[in-house]
Amino acid sequence: MSLFVLEAILWIFGIRGHIPRDDGFPYGRGSASLAADSRPLMRLLIAAVISIVLLALALWAAVWLAIQLL
């Protein structure tokens, strides 16, 4: 089951399939716009924020459960 969870997380963050194959690398930067260059950074920022939120919720749930069991 853990492989399915890992695959789902990679799919959500768009990490799978990012490696170009069979001469998929461009030969130069060409006329790439600034907005196109900032997409990976934005995706990384969103992934970091979602991870922090999920960890905070897990910590909150653990503390809440501990208080309820006391």
N, C-alpha and C positions, 0 to 999 in steps of 0.2 A: 504494500500500500504506500510505503514511503516514496517509492519511485514515481507513483502516480501523482503524489502531492508535489514532488520536486518538478515533474514535468509540467504540472498545471501552473506552478509559480513561474517557471521559465516562459511558458506560453503567455501568461498575463503580462509579464514585463517585456515581452517581445524579444527575448534573448535568443531563442532557437532560430536557426537558419540565418544568422547574421554574417556567417563566414562565406565570402564569395568563393565559388568553385569554378573550375574550367575557364580560366582567364576572365573571371568576373571582376577583377580589379581595374578601375579606371586608370588611364595612362597619365592623366593630369587633373588638376583641380578644375580646369575649365571655367565655366561661368556659374559655379555653385554660389547660391545666395547665402547670406548670413543666417536666414531662417532655417534653411536646410541643414546647416552646420550645427545649429543649436538643438536639433531634435534629440540626438543621443544624450546630451547633457540634461535636457528636460525630462527624458525618460528615466535617467538615473536619479534625478531629484525626486520624481514622483515615486519611484521604487523605494527610495530611502524614507520618504515621508510615510508611505504605507507601512513599511516595516516598523518604523518607530511607533506608529499608532497601534499596530497589532501587538507589539511588545508591551506597550502601556496598558492596553486592554487586558492582556493576559495577566499582568502584574496586579491590576485592579481587581480582576476576578479572583486571583489567589488570595489577596488580602481580605476581600469581602467574604470569601468562603471560610477563611481562618477565623474571622470575627464571628461568623454565624455558628461555627462549631464550638466556640468557647462558652 
